[in-house]
Amino acid sequence: MINVSPTAASKISELLTEEGKTGSGLRVFVQGGGCSGFQYGLMIEEGGGDLDQVFESNGVKLYVDPVSVSYLKGAEVDFVETVTGGGFTIKNPNAVSTCGCGQSFNV
């Protein structure tokens, strides 16, 4: 299961409304790269693929491909505001190390 924090759910819903895609969700994925070996990706997803797992958390649909699911079990998508701006972050209990930017990790 992958969760979305209430703060992130509110921001995602706001973005989907702005884009005119209120029936869509968020694709969460892992790909090779970054300074720690793997990096996270997020994008608006309108339908999902045949092999995707679909989760719903705080009213937001999440689409995750079969490979990424194994890296993201128990993870939470959050939205954090800082003095330099705001952005989405993923809190992943499977990561044994992360880089300074928080966008890449190692398992």
MOLINQUI-V140597 format. One record per pair of residues at least 4 apart in sequence whose ideal C-beta (glycine too) atoms are under 6 Angstrom apart, sorted by the first residue. I is the first residue (numbers start at 1). J is the second residue. D is the distance in whole Angstrom. If there is no record, write none. Layout:
BEGIN
((I,J,D) (I,J,D))
END
This chain:
BEGIN
((2,55,5) (2,62,5) (2,72,5) (2,75,5) (3,57,5) (3,76,5) (4,8,5) (4,9,5) (4,57,4) (4,58,5) (4,60,5) (4,77,5) (5,76,6) (5,78,4) (6,58,6) (7,79,5) (8,77,5) (8,78,5) (8,79,4) (9,58,4) (9,59,6) (9,60,5) (11,79,4) (12,26,6) (12,60,5) (16,21,5) (16,22,5) (16,24,6) (17,22,6) (21,44,6) (24,44,6) (24,46,5) (25,45,5) (25,61,3) (25,63,6) (26,62,6) (27,43,5) (27,45,4) (27,63,5) (28,42,6) (28,62,6) (28,64,5) (29,41,5) (29,65,6) (29,68,5) (30,38,5) (30,68,4) (30,71,5) (31,41,6) (33,39,5) (34,39,4) (34,104,3) (35,99,4) (35,104,5) (36,99,5) (36,104,4) (36,105,5) (36,106,4) (37,106,5) (38,105,6) (39,103,6) (39,104,4) (40,90,5) (42,88,6) (45,63,5) (48,52,4) (48,63,4) (51,66,5) (52,63,5) (52,65,6) (53,64,5) (53,69,5) (54,63,6) (55,62,4) (56,61,5) (64,68,5) (64,69,5) (68,72,6) (71,94,6) (74,93,5) (75,90,5) (75,92,4) (76,91,5) (77,90,6) (78,89,5) (78,91,6) (79,88,6) (80,89,5) (81,86,4) (89,102,6) (94,107,6) (95,105,4) (96,106,6) (97,106,5) (98,102,6) (98,105,5) (99,104,5))
END
